[in-house]
């Protein structure tokens, strides 16, 4: 009888745990910066790869990448729960430890961090090229993960240096984000295109000062919640040296527990914020002695996406510059270089009660150490807009346009060489406003992009496919094929050159042409067909209903 009761209690406890757990499995994409300025390198044994001790549970799985500044490379890993760097330190030579870690490598890419030039006009193109390279590698990482975990939710976190402005992966080598604000937005947009939904959260609560209007404006169209700070994070020591206690509020170590004990995403994220408060409490003596302000905030991206255009509209209605909307005589600067103003103080200065009410909806949870000592004015959770001028024409100017959640691509009729089929879906459209609207008529000089999405037959998922893109100049009767090296004229060859090859996942994004424009001589009517073939097979599946557009 006692055995039966014990089993019953265990069953009820397990059942209640499952009932309170997050419903959907989460893929955690975690990036870290490895910098010599922090005493870290590719060759030194680091703790970054053991910060997440449990790499996989029934609730979540980690995929991690490391940006190694000393070797100018970014490495992408899939560690398992068997990975044990502590054992490696105690039993292996330095070279063997590196080999052991790198045995979990999925792929890697070299980066050109040598930005040279006397003038900004020389430097900007190099930064842009680096930005595109890094963001493309991360998207490749996401595509590989998604091909195996198409039903999971996705989250993104990063540990390294930070700063306001909407860029990602701050580099000591360049002094800027490896990924520009514009490419950050595009990378996240492509990520959501690939997985077919928004990321559930981005956690940039570790890097310094990523809680700015410009950060939220860049990231929030593509994510449900965002975590960051309007402070320089870290730079303090825990008051105790109790390692086991410190592990209880180590965010990287606790996500599996948080997910297992939370019945909704918002509850899980609130628990993550509460753990940050526990960390501050454990460092209270050191933080108080140095008057060192710390904070982490949980932002609602839907609330921010409502607030942002209203704020910009209010600023413009007064004839103010978005990036100077907070007058020094009205709003005090905080002490963080480059002395960025506080957004709430800016809203108050605009004297708009409805706008202030909208602002108050953005921060849904917070942890700070305001009760340790008196804070001066000017830290309310979000920096005012700042213009990030490190990438020339590739900067984001929010006074002109905010990044937007793309509209759903129009569905197209699909066929093969003999008949139409319902097993495969292809969507596609042409846009000149960053995919806010799709249309068919454009003018010479418009910067347009063509995007398509293939949803292969379920029986083709996991197979190697060749993706083919044909652009037909209707008036001239010329068919152009998009290849990795550019457009070529199709001459009727039996073997059709492909745009790219890959393992088919449930959703295959095809970015055909991005921000290109046609000259007067190229004006006319065009039809675009997108399709795929199984490698080694003859049948081509394509959109029988083309993507049409006219340029006049």
N, C-alpha and C positions, 0 to 999 in steps of 0.2 A: 504493500500500500504506500509506504513512504517513497519507494522507487517511482511508483506511478505519479505521486504528487510532485516529486522533483522533476520528472519529465514534463508534466503538465505545466509547471511554472516556467521551465525552460522554453517550452513551446510558446506560451503566451508572451514571454519576454521577447523572444525572437520575432514573433508576429507583430508585437507593438513596435519593435524597432524598424521592421520593414514598412509599417504603416506610416512611420514618421520620417522615413528617408525620402530624399529627393527622388522624384519619379523617374527622370530620364538620366541615362549615363552621360557623363561629362568628359570630354577630351580637354585636357589642360595643356595648352601650348605655352611653354615657359622658356624665356630667353634670358641670358645672363651676359654681362660684359666682363671680360677678363682683361685687365689693364695693368701694365707695368707700374703705373702711378699708384696703384693700390697694392703693389708688391705681388702681383699675380701674373702668370704667364702660361703659355701652352705647356711648358716643360715642368713647371712647379706643380707639386701635388696641391690640389685645391679642395675646398669643402663644398664648392658650388654643386658638384655632381652628387653630393650626399645630403644636401639640404632637404631634398625630398627623399626620405628614406624608403617610404613605401611608394613604389612607382605605379602600382596598379592595384585596384580593388574592384569589387562589384559595382562601385559607385562612380569611379573615375579612373582615367589612365593618363599618365604624363608622357608627353613628347617634348624634348628639350633641345635648345640650340645654344651654342656658345660663340660669342664674337671675340676671337683672340686678336687683340691689337698687335701683340709682339710678332706674330707671323702673318698678319694681314689676311685673315681667313675667318670664315664662318662655318662651323661644323654642326651637323644636325644628327641627333642621337635618339635611339629608342632603348633606354635602359630597362632592365627587368628587375623584379624584386630580388633576384639572385645577385645583382651587382653589389659588390662590397669593397669600396675603396679603402676602408680601414684595414681589412685583411690584406689588401694589396700593399699598403704602406709597410706593414709588418713582415711581409713575406717576399716582396719582389724588389728588384732593383728599380732605379728611376726609369730606365728605358723600358723595362718590363711593365711597370705601372702604366706608362703611356700607351703601350701596346694593348694592355688589358682594357683601358678606358676606350681606346679607339676601336676595339673589337665590337663595340655597340654602335658604331657609326652607321648611319643610313647613307649619307653622302656629305660632301663638303664643297666649298667654293673659295677660290682665292679672290682677294679684293685689292684694288689699287687705291691705297690710302695716301699716296704721295701727291697731294694737291699742291701744284706749283703755279706761280704767276705773280706779277707785280700789281696787276689791276684786277678789279672785280670781274670785268668782262672776260678775263682769262680764266678766273677761278670758277665762276658759276657753271660753265659747261662740264667741268670735271666733277663738281659736286653732283650735278644732275645725273651724269653717267653712273656715278657710284650709287646714288640713290636708287636708280632704276635697277641696277644689278642686284642690290641687297633685297629690295622688295620682291623682285622676280624669284629669287631663291627661296624666300619665305613662302611665297605662293606655291612654288613647286613642292615644298614641305607639306603644306596644307592639302594639296591635291593627293599626295601619296597617302596621307592619313585618312582623308575622306574616302578614298577608294576602299578602305578596310572598315571604316566606321561611319557609314552614311546616315545612320539613324541617331547618332549621338548629338548632344549639344556641345558647343565649343566656347572655350574661354581662353583669354590671352593675358599673360603676365610677363613682366620684365624686371630684372634686377640689375641696376647699373646707374650711371649718372643721368640726371634729368635737367629740366629747365622749361619754362613756359614757351609755347609757340607752336605746338601741333606736330613737331618733328618727333622721330622715334630713334632710339639707339644712339645716344650722345657719345661721340668719339673724342678721346683726348687727342688723337692724332690730327683731327681736322677742326676741333673746337665746335663742331656742329653735329646735328643729328645725321646719322648715316642715311636715314630716309627722310626726305623733305616733307613738309606739310602736305603738299599736293600729292606726292606719291604715297604718303601715309593714308590719306583718304581713299586714293585709288586702290591701294592694297587691301584695305578693309572692305571696300565695295566689291572687289573681285572675290575676296574670301566669302562674303555673303552670297554672291552669285554661285559660287562653287557648292556651298552647303545648302543653299536654298532657304536660308533664314538668317536672322541676325545672330551675332555672338550674344551669349547670355550676359557676359560681363568682361570688362578689361580691368585688370588690377595693376595700376601704375602707382600704387601707394608706397612703394619703396624708393623709387627715384625722387630726386628733389623737385619740388615746385612744378608738378605737372597738372595742377588744378587751376588752370587758367581758362578764360573764355575761349581763347584760340585753340586750346587742347580739346575742350568739350565740343566746340563747333566742328572740329576736324573728325573726331571719333564718334560722336553720338548718333549720327544718322545710321550707323551700322551696328549698334550695340544697345542692349536694354539698360545696363547699369555700368557705371564707371567709378573706379576708386582712385583717388589721388589726393594730393596735399597742396596747399598754398604756402608751404614752408620748405626750408632746406632740411630734409629728413636725415635722421641718424646723427652721428657725431657725439654720442654719449655712451656711457657704460652702465651696465646693470649693477644695482647695488649689491646683489647677492651673487655668489658663484655657484649656485645650485643648478647644475646642468639639467637635471630632470625637471625642475620647476620651469626653467626657461623653455624647455621643449613644449610645455603645455600652452605657451602663447607664441610659439614659432609658427607663423602662418603657413609656410611651406610644408611643415610637418603635420598640420592639422586639417587640411582640406578634406581628406577622406573621412575623418571623424565628423567634421561639420556637415558634410553631405549626408552621412548616415543618420544624423540626428535632427535633420531639418525637413519639414514637410512642404516647404516651398522655397523658391529661390531667394525671395526677399528675406526670409528668416535666416537662411544660410549666410547671406551677405551681412546681415546685422550681427550675426555671431562673429564673423571675421573682423568687423569693426570693433566689437567688444574685446577681442583678443589683443588688439592694438592698445586699447586702454590698459589692459593688464600689463602689457610690456612697459608702458609709461609708469605705472604704479611701482613696478619693480625697479625702476631707475629714478625714483622720485628724489632721492638725496642728491644725485649728480645733476639732474635736470634743474632742480631748484637752486643749487649752489651757483649755477652758471646762467640762471634766467634763460634757459634754452627752450624756446617754444617748439612744440610738436603737435601735429594734428593729422588725421586721416578722415576723409569724407567719402560717403557713399552718395553718388549723384544719380538721380533718375533722368535717363536720357530722353524719354518722351516729354518730361516736364521742361528740360532744357530746350528741346527742339521747338516747343511752343513759345518759350520765352525769347529765344535768340532773335527771330525776325522782328518781334515786337520791340525789343530793345534797340535794334539797329534802326527801325523806323522812327522811334522816338528821338534818337540822336539826330537823324537826318532832318526830321521836321523842325528842329531848332537851328539847322544850318551848321551843326558841329561836325568836326572830323571825328570819325569813329575811334581813332586811336589817340585822340586828345579830348575825349568827351568829359573827362574828369579834370576840372580846373584845379591847379595847385592851391588856389585860394579857398576852394571849397572842400577838396578831398585831400587828406594827408597821404603822403607816400609812405609805404612800408620801407623797411631798411634793407630789403633784398635787392641787390644790384640785378637789373637796371632800374630799380625803383619803380616798380609797376604799381599802378593804383588798384584799389580794391573795388570789385564790381558792385557790391551792395552799396558802398558809399557813393559810387557813380549813379546808381539807380535812385538813391535818396536825393542826390543833387538834382536829378531830372524832375523831381516833384510829381511823380506819377503813381498814385496809390495802386492802381490796377497792375502796373508793371512790377511794383514792389511785391504785391501779393503773388504774382506769377513767379518771381524770383524765389520766394520762400518755399515754393513747391519743389525746387530742384534738389536740395540737400535733404535726404530722407534718413540719414543716420550719420553720426559723427563721433569721433573720440579725440580728445585733446587734453592738455594739461593746464587749462586756464585756472584751475583751482590751486595750482602749485604756487603761483605768484601773479602779480598784476600784469596783464597784457596791455600794451598800448593799442590805440585805435588803428584800424586798417587791416585787420585779418578776420574776415568773415567767411572764408571758405573758397572764394573764387577770385582770381585776378581779373581785372578789366582787360579788354582786348589789347593785344600788342602785335605789331606788324613785324613778321619775321623776314628779314631782308637778306637771306644768305643764298638764295637760289635764282636770282634774277627773275625772268619771266615765269619760272616755275613756283614762285611764291603763291600763297593763297591770300587774296585780299577780300576779307569778309564784308567790306563796305560795298563791294561789287556783287558778290554772290556767295551764299553759304553752300557748303557741300550738302547734297540732298540724297535721301533714300531713292534709288532708281525706281522708275515705274516698271510694272510687270511687262516683260517682252510680249509682243503680240504672237499668238499661236498661229502656226502655218500648216497647211495641208502637207502631208508627207507621203512619199511614194518610193518605189524602187524602180528598177528599169522596166518593170512589167505592169505594176499596179500600185494603188495606194495601200497603205497599211495603218492600222490603229495601234500597233504594238510599239511604235516609235513616235516620239514627240519632238518637234523642232520649233523653236520660237526665235524670232529675230526682229530687229528694227533699226532705224536710222534716226539719229538725234543730233542736234546742234546745241543743246543746253545741258550737257552732262547727263543725258538720259532721263531728264525730268519728263519730257514729252517725246513721243515718236511721231514722225510725220514723213511725207513723201516728197515735199517740194522745198528746194533750197535755192539760194542765190550764189553766184560766183563769189568766192572769198569766204563763204561760211565755213567754219571749222566743224566738221562733222565726224561722228564715229558710227561704225556699224558693228553691232554685237549680235551674236546668236548663241543659243543654248540647245544642245542636243541631249535628249533623254533616250539612250539606246534601248533596244529590246532587252528585257531582263535576262534572256539567255545569252546576250552578248556581253553583259557586265563581267569584268574580269578578263576578257579577251583583248588581245592586242589589235588596235584599230588604226587605220589611216584616215585622218580628217582632211577633206578636200573642200576648197572654196573656189568657186567660179564667179567672176564678175563679168557680165555681158554688157557691152556697149550696144544698145538696141539699134540705134540709127546706123552705126557702122557695121553691125553684124560681127563684131570682134569679141572673142571670148578670152578673158585674161584669167590665169590661175595664180592664186596666192601661194607662194612657196617660202621657205625659211629665208631665202635671199632676196625676196621681193616678188613683184608681179612679172609674169612671163606670158607670152601669147601662146594659146593652145592651138596646135596644128592638127588635131584629130588623132593623136597617138593612142594606141590601145591602152598603154599603161599611163594612167593619169597621175602626174606628180602631186604629192600631198603637201598640205600646209604643215602638219606635224603628226607624229605617231605617239600613241600612249595606250596604257591599259585602260579600258573603258570602265568608268565609274557610273553610278546612276545619273549623274549630271556632268556633262562635259561643256565647259564654257569655251566659246570661240570668239576671241576679240579680233575682229577682222581688220579694221583700219581705225586708228585712234587719232582724233584731232587732225585730220588732213583736210585740205581744201583743193578745189578744182579751179583751174584757170578758165578764161573765156574760151580758149581753144578746146578744152576738155568738156565743156558744157554739153548736156544732153540727157537722155534717159538711160537708166541702168537697171539691170536685174541681177540679183545676187542669189546663187544657189549654194547651200551648205550641206554636206553629207559625209558619210563615212563608209568605209569598207572594212570587213574583217581581213586582216593580213592573209594573203594567199587565196582569197576568195574573189569571185568576179562581181558579185552583186553589189551595187552601190545604192545606199539608202539616202535620200535627199529630200529637200523641201520642194515638192512639185509646184507649190505656190511660192513664187520667188519673193524676196525682199526687194521692193521697187522704190526707186527714188529718181527725181528729176532735178537737175541743176540748170538754172537759166541765168 
